[in-house]
Amino acid sequence: MAAYDAICFDLDSTLCEPTRNAGDVLEAAFERASIDPFCTPADLRTAVPSLPTAETDRDFYENLFTEVAGRADVNSAVAPRLAGAYLEEQDPTAVRFRPGARAALEHARDLGPVGLITNGGRPTQTQKLEALGIADAFDVSVFTEPSAGIFPKPDAAPFEYALGELSVAPDAAIHVGDSIRADVAGANAMGLDSAWVDPGHDDADGGAHAHEPTYELSTLEAFETVL
């Protein structure tokens, strides 16, 4: 018998990762925008928790580069141009499964209902799902939609919506994700078990586990051990 009645997954850096190096994308965006580089991918990740909720990807990146520019003592007026260049350099379809992710998802589907809870907008995230061939792999898919009251994790709304659609109680579900701040903290607050998948960043958010996951996995290749 399965340990959980439902299993929910994050998408970015959990099930998939970009095929292009983040540093190369950022460097190309600075070059496209004719702006001298003033931050690294690690700086961008560190700034995310400080951002206001954005309605669109464009708003998110404008907020992100405004925040990072301020930290670097750079005129924030460059943010809109840099955000546009960054989006032009990105290709949502250029993604691949993280190690063990495809098998973990297939195993989860064999056990029962599966949900997707992602901090990303529907248009962009759907392109990633289609590129991976898993657009129809989930019994419920929850995207960030502030206008509909679905705010980004760790907000309770995406977890509540997913569990409601799956007709599963929080203590009978587990959420799998790479972010201590968003995935682990959000799941813990809702009463779900949490499995943290190490994203491989030296600056992994949350520091030395400000929020403790139920399980820690180096990759999803070890996913079956928690079930």
LOPA-78409 format. One record per atom (N, C-alpha, C): residue in three letters; atom name; x, y, z. Coordinates in steps of 0.001 Angstrom, whole numbers, plus 500000, padded with zeros to 6 digits. Atoms other than C-alpha are relative to their C-alpha. Layout:
N
SITE  residuo  atomo      xx      yy      zz
SITE      Ala     CA       X       Y       Z
...
//
This chain:
227
SITE  residuo  atomo      xx      yy      zz
SITE      Met      N  500841  498813  500000
SITE      Met     CA  500000  500000  500000
SITE      Met      C  500882  501245  500000
SITE      Ala      N  499205  498783  500100
SITE      Ala     CA  501297  503483  499138
SITE      Ala      C  499978  500753  501326
SITE      Ala      N  499909  499242  498761
SITE      Ala     CA  502465  505678  502004
SITE      Ala      C  499138  501249  499968
SITE      Tyr      N  500768  498767  500148
SITE      Tyr     CA  500491  508642  500616
SITE      Tyr      C  498848  499792  499028
SITE      Asp      N  501146  500063  500900
SITE      Asp     CA  497105  509103  498993
SITE      Asp      C  500205  500857  498759
SITE      Ala      N  499698  499147  501150
SITE      Ala     CA  498531  511779  496679
SITE      Ala      C  501418  500538  500123
SITE      Ile      N  498637  499466  500065
SITE      Ile     CA  501934  513068  495587
SITE      Ile      C  499988  501224  499106
SITE      Cys      N  499931  498762  500775
SITE      Cys     CA  502531  516639  494422
SITE      Cys      C  501457  500357  499728
SITE      Phe      N  498657  499626  500417
SITE      Phe     CA  505566  517911  492558
SITE      Phe      C  500070  501477  499646
SITE      Asp      N  499593  498725  500595
SITE      Asp     CA  507174  521275  491908
SITE      Asp      C  500523  499688  498597
SITE      Leu      N  499501  500222  501358
SITE      Leu     CA  508396  521777  488330
SITE      Leu      C  501466  500417  499848
SITE      Asp      N  498654  499492  500276
SITE      Asp     CA  511488  524005  487963
SITE      Asp      C  501010  499557  501050
SITE      Ser      N  498905  500490  499153
SITE      Ser     CA  514694  522516  489406
SITE      Ser      C  499602  498797  500848
SITE      Thr      N  500445  501227  499340
SITE      Thr     CA  512632  519570  490688
SITE      Thr      C  499810  498919  498953
SITE      Leu      N  500191  500940  501093
SITE      Leu     CA  511269  517732  487675
SITE      Leu      C  500855  500345  498789
SITE      Cys      N  499259  499617  501209
SITE      Cys     CA  513126  519746  485051
SITE      Cys      C  501011  501093  500289
SITE      Glu      N  498996  498950  499942
SITE      Glu     CA  516033  522072  484419
SITE      Glu      C  500254  500488  498585
SITE      Pro      N  499704  499504  501343
SITE      Pro     CA  517035  524295  481496
SITE      Pro      C  501201  499289  499398
SITE      Thr      N  498857  500618  500677
SITE      Thr     CA  519383  522851  478908
SITE      Thr      C  501140  500998  499833
SITE      Arg      N  498987  498957  500154
SITE      Arg     CA  521253  526159  478747
SITE      Arg      C  500431  500513  501363
SITE      Asn      N  499447  499526  498742
SITE      Asn     CA  523514  527363  481546
SITE      Asn      C  499422  501369  500370
SITE      Ala      N  500621  498756  499544
SITE      Ala     CA  521908  530119  483643
SITE      Ala      C  500934  501195  499850
SITE      Gly      N  499040  498910  500151
SITE      Gly     CA  525090  532187  483569
SITE      Gly      C  500109  500476  498564
SITE      Asp      N  499932  499633  501413
SITE      Asp     CA  525185  532103  479781
SITE      Asp      C  498780  500815  499592
SITE      Val      N  501221  499263  500320
SITE      Val     CA  521562  533263  479548
SITE      Val      C  500082  501419  500541
SITE      Leu      N  499905  498676  499390
SITE      Leu     CA  522180  536145  481934
SITE      Leu      C  501030  500856  499284
SITE      Glu      N  498962  499258  500724
SITE      Glu     CA  525399  537165  480170
SITE      Glu      C  499478  500472  498649
SITE      Ala      N  500546  499622  501301
SITE      Ala     CA  523607  537148  476816
SITE      Ala      C  498945  501089  500126
SITE      Ala      N  501019  498978  499784
SITE      Ala     CA  520766  539227  478248
SITE      Ala      C  500640  501363  500228
SITE      Phe      N  499290  498732  499803
SITE      Phe     CA  523186  541897  479479
SITE      Phe      C  500539  500524  498672
SITE      Glu      N  499448  499592  501285
SITE      Glu     CA  524839  541944  476064
SITE      Glu      C  498896  500500  499068
SITE      Arg      N  501116  499607  500859
SITE      Arg     CA  521489  542130  474242
SITE      Arg      C  499462  501378  500398
SITE      Ala      N  500534  498733  499494
SITE      Ala     CA  520391  545028  476456
SITE      Ala      C  501040  501107  500025
SITE      Ser      N  498896  499032  499978
SITE      Ser     CA  523795  546789  476129
SITE      Ser      C  500191  500613  501389
SITE      Ile      N  499826  499589  498607
SITE      Ile     CA  524167  546923  479904
SITE      Ile      C  501183  499235  500581
SITE      Asp      N  498875  500669  499349
SITE      Asp     CA  527325  546186  481874
SITE      Asp      C  499482  499048  501079
SITE      Pro      N  500482  500972  499006
SITE      Pro     CA  526817  543037  483982
SITE      Pro      C  500186  500506  501432
SITE      Phe      N  499907  499568  498603
SITE      Phe     CA  526055  543769  487631
SITE      Phe      C  499475  498933  500970
SITE      Cys      N  500478  501035  499101
SITE      Cys     CA  524761  540455  488997
SITE      Cys      C  500273  498621  499408
SITE      Thr      N  499797  501388  500401
SITE      Thr     CA  525067  536673  488820
SITE      Thr      C  498682  499242  500186
SITE      Pro      N  501200  500798  499716
SITE      Pro     CA  522445  533889  488769
SITE      Pro      C  499758  499803  501493
SITE      Ala      N  500167  500138  498550
SITE      Ala     CA  523107  533431  492489
SITE      Ala      C  499370  501242  500604
SITE      Asp      N  500606  498756  499521
SITE      Asp     CA  522242  537099  493062
SITE      Asp      C  498501  500016  499704
SITE      Leu      N  501421  500034  500367
SITE      Leu     CA  518940  536574  491238
SITE      Leu      C  499233  499070  500940
SITE      Arg      N  500681  500937  499107
SITE      Arg     CA  518036  533522  493330
SITE      Arg      C  499841  500585  501397
SITE      Thr      N  500032  499430  498654
SITE      Thr     CA  518884  535370  496540
SITE      Thr      C  498944  501090  500120
SITE      Ala      N  500941  498878  499966
SITE      Ala     CA  516623  538287  495594
SITE      Ala      C  498541  499576  499934
SITE      Val      N  501391  500423  500240
SITE      Val     CA  513498  536237  494801
SITE      Val      C  499106  500126  501227
SITE      Pro      N  500913  499905  498851
SITE      Pro     CA  512129  536050  498377
SITE      Pro      C  499556  501413  500333
SITE      Ser      N  500328  498614  499671
SITE      Ser     CA  512075  539858  498567
SITE      Ser      C  499005  500626  499027
SITE      Leu      N  500796  499408  501067
SITE      Leu     CA  509919  540356  495477
SITE      Leu      C  498509  500017  500312
SITE      Pro      N  501462  500022  499902
SITE      Pro     CA  506271  541377  495385
SITE      Pro      C  499436  498977  499017
SITE      Thr      N  500644  500952  500901
SITE      Thr     CA  503835  538981  493733
SITE      Thr      C  499754  500657  498652
SITE      Ala      N  500140  499457  501355
SITE      Ala     CA  503809  539496  489951
SITE      Ala      C  498872  499292  499265
SITE      Glu      N  501089  500570  500797
SITE      Glu     CA  500903  538945  487560
SITE      Glu      C  500520  499280  498763
SITE      Thr      N  499475  500577  501240
SITE      Thr     CA  503088  538093  484549
SITE      Thr      C  501491  499726  500152
SITE      Asp      N  498556  500240  500009
SITE      Asp     CA  506566  536786  483765
SITE      Asp      C  500762  501309  499819
SITE      Arg      N  499323  498715  500234
SITE      Arg     CA  507485  540249  482486
SITE      Arg      C  500055  500813  501302
SITE      Asp      N  500012  499276  498727
SITE      Asp     CA  506417  541836  485787
SITE      Asp      C  500995  499384  500986
SITE      Phe      N  499087  500681  499081
SITE      Phe     CA  508371  539207  487721
SITE      Phe      C  501445  500412  499730
SITE      Tyr      N  498604  499698  500295
SITE      Tyr     CA  511630  539890  485889
SITE      Tyr      C  500308  501490  500137
SITE      Glu      N  499771  498575  499742
SITE      Glu     CA  511202  543652  486035
SITE      Glu      C  500208  500217  501502
SITE      Asn      N  499827  499896  498546
SITE      Asn     CA  510748  543331  489795
SITE      Asn      C  501342  499424  500441
SITE      Leu      N  498751  500670  499623
SITE      Leu     CA  513705  540962  490018
SITE      Leu      C  501211  500874  499692
SITE      Phe      N  498828  499196  500364
SITE      Phe     CA  516143  543164  488128
SITE      Phe      C  499992  501367  500690
SITE      Thr      N  500060  498772  499201
SITE      Thr     CA  514902  546264  489954
SITE      Thr      C  500608  499766  501373
SITE      Glu      N  499478  500337  498675
SITE      Glu     CA  515673  544565  493261
SITE      Glu      C  501517  499798  499968
SITE      Val      N  498565  500302  500055
SITE      Val     CA  519093  543310  492191
SITE      Val      C  500802  501240  499637
SITE      Ala      N  499309  498751  500351
SITE      Ala     CA  520038  546639  490612
SITE      Ala      C  500171  500877  501239
SITE      Gly      N  499909  499206  498775
SITE      Gly     CA  519255  548377  493889
SITE      Gly      C  501071  499473  500930
SITE      Arg      N  498986  500601  499132
SITE      Arg     CA  521440  545937  495796
SITE      Arg      C  501409  500254  499477
SITE      Ala      N  498691  499774  500616
SITE      Ala     CA  524269  546562  493334
SITE      Ala      C  500298  501482  499798
SITE      Asp      N  499847  498545  500144
SITE      Asp     CA  523840  550355  493516
SITE      Asp      C  500034  500408  498527
SITE      Val      N  500149  499687  501421
SITE      Val     CA  522834  550436  489831
SITE      Val      C  498635  500648  499805
SITE      Asn      N  501258  499309  500280
SITE      Asn     CA  520135  552718  488440
SITE      Asn      C  498939  498983  499582
SITE      Ser      N  501034  500990  500275
SITE      Ser     CA  516941  550640  488479
SITE      Ser      C  499245  500263  498702
SITE      Ala      N  500656  499712  501276
SITE      Ala     CA  515795  552327  485263
SITE      Ala      C  500395  498998  498921
SITE      Val      N  499574  501002  500983
SITE      Val     CA  517708  549575  483425
SITE      Val      C  499142  498732  500071
SITE      Ala      N  500699  501262  499764
SITE      Ala     CA  515390  546895  484801
SITE      Ala      C  499036  499593  498889
SITE      Pro      N  500923  500428  501060
SITE      Pro     CA  512632  546970  482129
SITE      Pro      C  500715  499513  498748
SITE      Arg      N  499267  500409  501203
SITE      Arg     CA  515143  546784  479273
SITE      Arg      C  500696  498659  500216
SITE      Leu      N  499314  501250  499714
SITE      Leu     CA  517096  544005  480943
SITE      Leu      C  499007  498845  500131
SITE      Ala      N  501023  501043  499886
SITE      Ala     CA  513931  542069  481772
SITE      Ala      C  499546  499531  498626
SITE      Gly      N  500403  500360  501354
SITE      Gly     CA  512887  542192  478132
SITE      Gly      C  501061  499174  499300
SITE      Ala      N  498899  500734  500628
SITE      Ala     CA  516301  541028  476967
SITE      Ala      C  500111  498595  500582
SITE      Tyr      N  499903  501309  499343
SITE      Tyr     CA  516310  538197  479513
SITE      Tyr      C  498908  499062  499495
SITE      Leu      N  501103  500818  500502
SITE      Leu     CA  512909  536954  478363
SITE      Leu      C  500232  499584  498549
SITE      Glu      N  499699  500331  501391
SITE      Glu     CA  514052  537092  474736
SITE      Glu      C  501065  498907  499909
SITE      Glu      N  498944  501015  500000
SITE      Glu     CA  517077  534947  475615
SITE      Glu      C  499493  498647  500491
SITE      Gln      N  500533  501248  499457
SITE      Gln     CA  515000  532369  477467
SITE      Gln      C  499199  499241  498946
SITE      Asp      N  500829  500859  500836
SITE      Asp     CA  513382  529439  475701
SITE      Asp      C  499352  498973  500921
SITE      Pro      N  500650  500919  499069
SITE      Pro     CA  510797  527687  477891
SITE      Pro      C  500000  498555  499535
SITE      Thr      N  500018  501377  500506
SITE      Thr     CA  510908  524640  475622
SITE      Thr      C  501360  499315  500107
SITE      Ala      N  498646  500567  499896
SITE      Ala     CA  514663  524153  476158
SITE      Ala      C  500222  499476  501419
SITE      Val      N  499896  500600  498670
SITE      Val     CA  514304  521939  479235
SITE      Val      C  500212  498491  499868
SITE      Arg      N  499809  501450  499943
SITE      Arg     CA  515208  518402  480235
SITE      Arg      C  499635  499535  501402
SITE      Phe      N  500282  500558  498687
SITE      Phe     CA  514299  516085  483097
SITE      Phe      C  501250  500060  500867
SITE      Arg      N  498911  500141  499045
SITE      Arg     CA  516453  516289  486191
SITE      Arg      C  500226  498512  500260
SITE      Pro      N  499711  501421  499776
SITE      Pro     CA  518142  512992  487167
SITE      Pro      C  498922  499308  500832
SITE      Gly      N  501003  500795  499297
SITE      Gly     CA  515528  510441  488163
SITE      Gly      C  498590  500542  499938
SITE      Ala      N  501313  499352  499946
SITE      Ala     CA  512613  512803  487567
SITE      Ala      C  498939  499255  499195
SITE      Arg      N  500987  500702  500820
SITE      Arg     CA  510907  510948  484739
SITE      Arg      C  499520  498719  500705
SITE      Ala      N  500356  501245  499321
SITE      Ala     CA  511016  507645  486649
SITE      Ala      C  499205  500279  501271
SITE      Ala      N  500716  499660  498768
SITE      Ala     CA  509859  509329  489875
SITE      Ala      C  498553  500361  499699
SITE      Leu      N  501358  499613  500374
SITE      Leu     CA  506851  510841  488141
SITE      Leu      C  499190  498781  499571
SITE      Glu      N  500699  501210  500441
SITE      Glu     CA  505939  507543  486489
SITE      Glu      C  499649  499110  501189
SITE      His      N  500256  500810  498814
SITE      His     CA  506244  505727  489818
SITE      His      C  498868  500606  500827
SITE      Ala      N  501056  499327  499241
SITE      Ala     CA  504076  508317  491544
SITE      Ala      C  498637  499770  499353
SITE      Arg      N  501262  500219  500717
SITE      Arg     CA  501404  507932  488865
SITE      Arg      C  499497  498572  500197
SITE      Asp      N  500406  501393  499756
SITE      Asp     CA  501394  504173  489453
SITE      Asp      C  499360  499831  501374
SITE      Leu      N  500464  500132  498626
SITE      Leu     CA  500647  504755  493136
SITE      Leu      C  498654  500677  500252
SITE      Gly      N  501251  499284  499756
SITE      Gly     CA  497730  507181  492849
SITE      Gly      C  500003  501383  499392
SITE      Pro      N  500100  498651  500569
SITE      Pro     CA  496746  510799  492144
SITE      Pro      C  501298  500787  500137
SITE      Val      N  498782  499193  500033
SITE      Val     CA  499541  513194  491233
SITE      Val      C  499632  501439  499661
SITE      Gly      N  500242  498590  500262
SITE      Gly     CA  499523  516990  491342
SITE      Gly      C  501269  500733  499650
SITE      Leu      N  498905  499073  500297
SITE      Leu     CA  501728  519775  490014
SITE      Leu      C  499679  501323  500671
SITE      Ile      N  500155  498694  499361
SITE      Ile     CA  502186  522920  492115
SITE      Ile      C  501256  500798  499686
SITE      Thr      N  498821  499281  500489
SITE      Thr     CA  504511  525392  490398
SITE      Thr      C  499863  501501  500181
SITE      Asn      N  499947  498544  499909
SITE      Asn     CA  505513  528986  491065
SITE      Asn      C  500346  500586  498639
SITE      Gly      N  499801  499466  501343
SITE      Gly     CA  505146  529970  487441
SITE      Gly      C  498654  500169  499335
SITE      Gly      N  501249  499764  500702
SITE      Gly     CA  502497  531274  485089
SITE      Gly      C  499654  498869  499044
SITE      Arg      N  500480  501083  500852
SITE      Arg     CA  500397  528910  483012
SITE      Arg      C  500633  499996  498605
SITE      Pro      N  499461  500051  501371
SITE      Pro     CA  501656  529989  479526
SITE      Pro      C  501429  499459  499937
SITE      Thr      N  498605  500428  500030
SITE      Thr     CA  505364  529545  480286
SITE      Thr      C  500163  498562  500491
SITE      Gln      N  499830  501338  499436
SITE      Gln     CA  505056  526448  482431
SITE      Gln      C  499389  498923  499104
SITE      Thr      N  500608  500970  500911
SITE      Thr     CA  502767  524729  479949
SITE      Thr      C  500940  499658  498851
SITE      Gln      N  499014  500280  501058
SITE      Gln     CA  505446  525096  477265
SITE      Gln      C  501044  499002  500484
SITE      Lys      N  499016  500936  499444
SITE      Lys     CA  507891  523294  479551
SITE      Lys      C  499405  498597  500106
SITE      Leu      N  500662  501297  499851
SITE      Leu     CA  505417  520518  480303
SITE      Leu      C  499830  499312  498646
SITE      Glu      N  500184  500579  501331
SITE      Glu     CA  504685  520015  476614
SITE      Glu      C  501328  499542  499410
SITE      Ala      N  498681  500387  500511
SITE      Ala     CA  508392  519941  475749
SITE      Ala      C  500482  498705  500644
SITE      Leu      N  499612  501215  499286
SITE      Leu     CA  508887  517222  478357
SITE      Leu      C  499059  498833  499716
SITE      Gly      N  500978  501046  500288
SITE      Gly     CA  505837  515308  477166
SITE      Gly      C  499167  499595  501202
SITE      Ile      N  500739  500347  498779
SITE      Ile     CA  504085  515467  480560
SITE      Ile      C  498859  500976  500275
SITE      Ala      N  501082  499030  499801
SITE      Ala     CA  501370  518075  480003
SITE      Ala      C  498747  499342  500562
SITE      Asp      N  501190  500718  499528
SITE      Asp     CA  498729  515411  480727
SITE      Asp      C  500323  498995  501105
SITE      Ala      N  499554  500992  499010
SITE      Ala     CA  500640  513602  483478
SITE      Ala      C  499422  500226  501391
SITE      Phe      N  500437  499630  498654
SITE      Phe     CA  498925  515320  486416
SITE      Phe      C  498478  500016  500103
SITE      Asp      N  501442  499958  499747
SITE      Asp     CA  495474  514968  487929
SITE      Asp      C  499531  501407  500302
SITE      Val      N  500269  498577  499842
SITE      Val     CA  495637  518645  488839
SITE      Val      C  501311  500751  499805
SITE      Ser      N  498825  499147  500193
SITE      Ser     CA  498069  521377  487755
SITE      Ser      C  499659  501384  500519
SITE      Val      N  500251  498705  499378
SITE      Val     CA  498278  524547  489835
SITE      Val      C  501131  500952  499634
SITE      Phe      N  499046  498978  500416
SITE      Phe     CA  500002  527596  488364
SITE      Phe      C  499772  501257  500835
SITE      Thr      N  500165  498731  499301
SITE      Thr     CA  500592  531015  489917
SITE      Thr      C  499037  500886  499211
SITE      Glu      N  500998  499139  500633
SITE      Glu     CA  497510  533119  489113
SITE      Glu      C  499431  500943  501062
SITE      Pro      N  500453  499090  498943
SITE      Pro     CA  497226  536054  491556
SITE      Pro      C  498590  500548  499771
SITE      Ser      N  501331  499457  500273
SITE      Ser     CA  494111  537377  489787
SITE      Ser      C  498897  499029  500406
SITE      Ala      N  500967  501019  499582
SITE      Ala     CA  492390  534084  490706
SITE      Ala      C  500210  499590  501459
SITE      Gly      N  499745  500298  498597
SITE      Gly     CA  493713  534121  494274
SITE      Gly      C  501018  498899  500237
SITE      Ile      N  498966  501029  499850
SITE      Ile     CA  496472  531559  493599
SITE      Ile      C  501358  500697  500019
SITE      Phe      N  498736  499308  499833
SITE      Phe     CA  499600  533194  494979
SITE      Phe      C  501138  498992  500075
SITE      Pro      N  498873  500950  500023
SITE      Pro     CA  503100  531682  494819
SITE      Pro      C  500217  499308  501347
SITE      Lys      N  499508  500661  498787
SITE      Lys     CA  504303  529094  497313
SITE      Lys      C  501059  500894  500654
SITE      Pro      N  500612  500868  498997
SITE      Pro     CA  504772  529232  500287
SITE      Pro      C  498575  500362  500396
SITE      Asp      N  501394  499704  499702
SITE      Asp     CA  501285  530768  500258
SITE      Asp      C  499192  498702  500042
SITE      Ala      N  500799  501218  499838
SITE      Ala     CA  498658  528219  501302
SITE      Ala      C  499103  499709  498805
SITE      Ala      N  501020  500156  501036
SITE      Ala     CA  496381  528814  498301
SITE      Ala      C  500299  498901  498978
SITE      Pro      N  499777  501054  500992
SITE      Pro     CA  498117  526579  495714
SITE      Pro      C  499907  498593  500584
SITE      Phe      N  500108  501304  499352
SITE      Phe     CA  498350  523703  498192
SITE      Phe      C  498540  499655  500278
SITE      Glu      N  501410  500224  499701
SITE      Glu     CA  494732  524109  499262
SITE      Glu      C  499229  499628  498735
SITE      Tyr      N  500707  500280  501251
SITE      Tyr     CA  493553  524161  495665
SITE      Tyr      C  500319  498595  499503
SITE      Ala      N  499604  501325  500479
SITE      Ala     CA  495541  521063  494703
SITE      Ala      C  499361  498897  500835
SITE      Leu      N  500567  501027  499135
SITE      Leu     CA  494391  519068  497726
SITE      Leu      C  498487  499905  499828
SITE      Gly      N  501438  500005  500218
SITE      Gly     CA  490785  520109  497138
SITE      Gly      C  499624  499271  498727
SITE      Glu      N  500273  500662  501275
SITE      Glu     CA  490892  518963  493526
SITE      Glu      C  500288  498505  500071
SITE      Leu      N  499636  501407  499866
SITE      Leu     CA  492519  515694  494549
SITE      Leu      C  499169  499277  501067
SITE      Ser      N  500828  500556  498913
SITE      Ser     CA  490083  515193  497461
SITE      Ser      C  500858  499209  500989
SITE      Val      N  499050  500642  499093
SITE      Val     CA  492996  514380  499765
SITE      Val      C  500275  500931  501182
SITE      Ala      N  499659  499224  498811
SITE      Ala     CA  493682  515530  503331
SITE      Ala      C  501490  500312  500013
SITE      Pro      N  498577  499640  499984
SITE      Pro     CA  496988  517328  503946
SITE      Pro      C  500901  498926  500589
SITE      Asp      N  499129  500986  499355
SITE      Asp     CA  498317  514613  506251
SITE      Asp      C  500095  498679  499243
SITE      Ala      N  499912  501195  500840
SITE      Ala     CA  497793  512029  503511
SITE      Ala      C  500734  500279  498700
SITE      Ala      N  499326  499598  501236
SITE      Ala     CA  499883  513862  500916
SITE      Ala      C  501432  500427  500283
SITE      Ile      N  498615  499529  499925
SITE      Ile     CA  503504  514749  500229
SITE      Ile      C  500250  500930  498829
SITE      His      N  499608  499074  501061
SITE      His     CA  504950  517657  498237
SITE      His      C  501504  499911  499805
SITE      Val      N  498592  500176  500363
SITE      Val     CA  508280  517305  496427
SITE      Val      C  500484  501253  499291
SITE      Gly      N  499510  498787  500641
SITE      Gly     CA  510318  520392  495569
SITE      Gly      C  501430  500323  500387
SITE      Asp      N  498593  499650  499794
SITE      Asp     CA  513727  522043  495466
SITE      Asp      C  500207  501186  500919
SITE      Ser      N  499852  498758  499247
SITE      Ser     CA  513021  525192  497485
SITE      Ser      C  499595  499816  501456
SITE      Ile      N  500315  500029  498567
SITE      Ile     CA  513238  525246  501274
SITE      Ile      C  498949  501066  500307
SITE      Arg      N  500884  498880  499694
SITE      Arg     CA  511487  528631  501346
SITE      Arg      C  498599  499797  499442
SITE      Ala      N  501302  500098  500650
SITE      Ala     CA  508674  527880  498899
SITE      Ala      C  499357  498633  500192
SITE      Asp      N  500590  501339  499997
SITE      Asp     CA  508177  524113  498762
SITE      Asp      C  499905  499397  501399
SITE      Val      N  499990  500636  498681
SITE      Val     CA  509203  522865  502190
SITE      Val      C  499195  500816  501001
SITE      Ala      N  500729  499163  499040
SITE      Ala     CA  507932  525807  504227
SITE      Ala      C  498507  499997  499701
SITE      Gly      N  501411  499983  500361
SITE      Gly     CA  504668  525902  502276
SITE      Gly      C  499308  498699  500325
SITE      Ala      N  500582  501306  499701
SITE      Ala     CA  504036  522182  502589
SITE      Ala      C  499891  499784  501508
SITE      Asn      N  500016  500188  498554
SITE      Asn     CA  504974  522091  506265
SITE      Asn      C  498869  500789  500664
SITE      Ala      N  501032  499150  499408
SITE      Ala     CA  502625  524964  507077
SITE      Ala      C  498599  499452  499762
SITE      Met      N  501297  500570  500341
SITE      Met     CA  499758  523121  505392
SITE      Met      C  499780  498619  500609
SITE      Gly      N  500129  501320  499400
SITE      Gly     CA  500452  519843  507195
SITE      Gly      C  500321  498854  499068
SITE      Leu      N  499533  501056  500892
SITE      Leu     CA  501828  517945  504206
SITE      Leu      C  501401  499584  500404
SITE      Asp      N  498601  500381  499945
SITE      Asp     CA  504987  515910  504397
SITE      Asp      C  500714  500670  498822
SITE      Ser      N  499241  499329  501051
SITE      Ser     CA  507768  517405  502286
SITE      Ser      C  501271  499229  499694
SITE      Ala      N  498735  500601  500439
SITE      Ala     CA  510626  515965  500270
SITE      Ala      C  500784  501078  499280
SITE      Trp      N  499154  498961  500594
SITE      Trp     CA  513406  518431  499502
SITE      Trp      C  501035  499341  499089
SITE      Val      N  499025  500482  500968
SITE      Val     CA  515426  517717  496370
SITE      Val      C  501080  501066  499851
SITE      Asp      N  498886  499049  500039
SITE      Asp     CA  518829  519413  496549
SITE      Asp      C  500160  500559  498592
SITE      Pro      N  499886  499425  501336
SITE      Pro     CA  518941  521886  493621
SITE      Pro      C  501431  500126  499503
SITE      Gly      N  498607  499945  500425
SITE      Gly     CA  522735  521798  493572
SITE      Gly      C  500592  501393  500014
SITE      His      N  499483  498639  499892
SITE      His     CA  523179  525495  494371
SITE      His      C  500734  500156  501320
SITE      Asp      N  499293  499717  498755
SITE      Asp     CA  525772  526581  496902
SITE      Asp      C  499199  500957  500879
SITE      Asp      N  500784  499000  499281
SITE      Asp     CA  523297  529318  497852
SITE      Asp      C  498573  499522  500201
SITE      Ala      N  501347  500542  499856
SITE      Ala     CA  520307  526983  498304
SITE      Ala      C  499223  500776  501058
SITE      Asp      N  500733  499069  499150
SITE      Asp     CA  517585  529131  499838
SITE      Asp      C  499628  499381  501332
SITE      Gly      N  500377  500475  498680
SITE      Gly     CA  516638  528900  503461
SITE      Gly      C  501187  499710  500902
SITE      Gly      N  498839  500249  499172
SITE      Gly     CA  520219  528516  504664
SITE      Gly      C  500034  498563  500477
SITE      Ala      N  499860  501345  499440
SITE      Ala     CA  520863  525530  506904
SITE      Ala      C  498647  499521  500533
SITE      His      N  501314  500555  499706
SITE      His     CA  517261  524384  506810
SITE      His      C  499242  500793  501062
SITE      Ala      N  500863  499215  499143
SITE      Ala     CA  515258  527170  508363
SITE      Ala      C  498663  499285  500167
SITE      His      N  501190  500845  499941
SITE      His     CA  512367  524810  507610
SITE      His      C  500455  498577  499691
SITE      Glu      N  499496  501366  500147
SITE      Glu     CA  512999  521091  508021
SITE      Glu      C  499085  499155  499115
SITE      Pro      N  500806  500906  500815
SITE      Pro     CA  511808  518769  505246
SITE      Pro      C  499847  498646  500696
SITE      Thr      N  500192  501349  499475
SITE      Thr     CA  510415  515364  506084
SITE      Thr      C  501091  499066  499480
SITE      Tyr      N  498958  500801  500642
SITE      Tyr     CA  512915  513835  503640
SITE      Tyr      C  500929  500924  499229
SITE      Glu      N  499027  499305  500827
SITE      Glu     CA  516066  515061  501916
SITE      Glu      C  500530  499031  498949
SITE      Leu      N  499536  500835  501100
SITE      Leu     CA  517084  513708  498512
SITE      Leu      C  501056  500756  499206
SITE      Ser      N  498987  499351  500837
SITE      Ser     CA  520233  514442  496551
SITE      Ser      C  499477  500150  498576
SITE      Thr      N  500692  499942  501296
SITE      Thr     CA  518269  513655  493357
SITE      Thr      C  498732  499166  500123
SITE      Leu      N  501224  500798  500003
SITE      Leu     CA  514924  512114  492479
SITE      Leu      C  500260  498528  499686
SITE      Glu      N  499667  501406  500191
SITE      Glu     CA  516759  508889  491713
SITE      Glu      C  499734  499186  501278
SITE      Ala      N  500254  500662  498724
SITE      Ala     CA  516206  508103  495409
SITE      Ala      C  498549  500142  500451
SITE      Phe      N  501362  499672  499611
SITE      Phe     CA  512528  509038  495371
SITE      Phe      C  499231  498806  500574
SITE      Glu      N  500773  501160  499559
SITE      Glu     CA  511163  505519  495828
SITE      Glu      C  500286  499642  501459
SITE      Thr      N  499662  500345  498612
SITE      Thr     CA  512904  505272  499208
SITE      Thr      C  499093  500681  500998
SITE      Val      N  500880  499287  499065
SITE      Val     CA  510425  507749  500749
SITE      Val      C  498577  499473  499924
SITE      Leu      N  501366  500482  500189
SITE      Leu     CA  507362  505822  499567
SITE      Leu      C  499837  498570  500514
//
